[in-house]
Amino acid sequence: MDDLMQIKDLKVYYPVRGGFWNRIVDWVKAVDGISFNIKAGETYGLIGESGSGKSTTGKSILGLQKVTSGSIKYNGHDVTKKSVRRSLKYNHDVQMIFQDPQSSLNPEKRVEEIIAEPLRNFEHLSKHQEKLRVLQLLDIVGLDPDALYKYPFQFSGGQRQRIGIARAVATNPKLIVADEPVSALDLSVQAQVLNFMKKIQREFNISYLFISHDLGVVRHMCDNIAIMNHGRLVEVGTKEDIYKHPVHIYTKRLLAAIPSIDVEHREEHRAERKRIEKIYQDKKDFYYDQNGKAFPLTKISPTHFVALPKDKLRQLNVSTDEEVES
Ligand SMILES: Nc1ncnc2c1ncn2[C@@H]1O[C@H](COP(=O)(O)OP(=O)(O)OP(=O)(O)O)[C@@H](O)[C@H]1O
């Protein structure tokens, strides 16, 4: 398989402002030099806890977040520049599925308009052709034609996510960034939506960047996986590497957090989880590089990253500007 996307040494820093003049007093190094490739037709998992920089990476790939440095190549073209994205019609080829279909679908619009929106931006279809295409998309995602005239609130969570998926595939994209696509759904519906995403992937040869904090969900979806912590990738590998032979302590900790369904080994699992939590507790103030080498976070440099969570930033009353100032 060829590489569709090549992300190289990507850095995204957010300014932290404070003091009397509201000057930049520090930087949140949300993404701090990560590299990975996504092949055509594969599902690439980006895993980490809240605040590790996953969504910032996703937004940068979608062109929604200005990057500080590094490159994001799509079929060999660097799409960090707006002019390149425009000339390649990049936003036609790269779409997204959001975490919460409740808030990502406009409640005032009917399903027909919601799904047709990306089509209107890129394709010049007649009203009739557009309706036929939306009906075809509803059929693909397993919704009845009368959904066309309904509003999002008239559907269940799983059905709303199907509408979100129909909108995402409307333009026949090559890549879909799926940011926690099932974490807002009931467990029983999660498997349905995941299987459904797989089906669509096979039919349309789509690549997914699958962002999640949940290694249990990712196991069903991903071919290759990167584990993210404090803006860096601490471990990268195939699904087998990560699940069968994890190297990094942080990966082991995430794996240990998956509840064991195997009743016989549940006690063993619980003990192993406690053991790993203890090691992690003792060592959490360290950043570990890919070789497992530890760097004390406090000693990196006074202005070096301390990736503060959003609510902490709010508590400190500092701004959380989306864009890095040049
Ligand atoms: N607009 C912003 N301004 C300042 N800091 C930000 C901004 N957006 C995110 N951050 C910070 O960047 C870091 C990474 O955030 P990001 O949302 O990318 O992480 P995440 O792994 O996707 O977490 P979550 O799953 O909670 O969204 C966090 O410390 C966060 O507080």
The ligand as a Gaussian input file, in Angstrom:
#p B3LYP/6-31G(d) Opt

LIG

0 1
 N       -6.906000      26.453000      21.623000
 C       -6.040000      26.070000      22.564000
 N       -5.316000      26.972000      23.253000
 C       -4.418000      26.582000      24.201000
 N       -4.189000      25.306000      24.535000
 C       -4.906000      24.371000      23.897000
 C       -5.878000      24.684000      22.876000
 N       -6.428000      23.525000      22.415000
 C       -5.824000      22.529000      23.100000
 N       -4.936000      23.037000      23.983000
 C       -4.052000      22.276000      24.887000
 O       -3.260000      21.434000      24.069000
 C       -3.094000      20.165000      24.683000
 C       -3.576000      19.075000      23.712000
 O       -4.982000      19.216000      23.520000
 P       -5.833000      18.280000      22.513000
 O       -7.261000      18.721000      22.587000
 O       -5.158000      18.262000      21.212000
 O       -5.637000      16.868000      23.223000
 P       -6.489000      15.546000      23.080000
 O       -5.532000      14.431000      23.274000
 O       -7.283000      15.554000      21.829000
 O       -7.459000      15.633000      24.329000
 P       -9.064000      15.547000      24.364000
 O       -9.394000      14.134000      24.018000
 O       -9.407000      15.918000      25.770000
 O       -9.557000      16.562000      23.351000
 C       -3.871000      20.208000      25.985000
 O       -2.979000      20.493000      27.026000
 C       -4.846000      21.339000      25.789000
 O       -5.148000      21.958000      27.015000

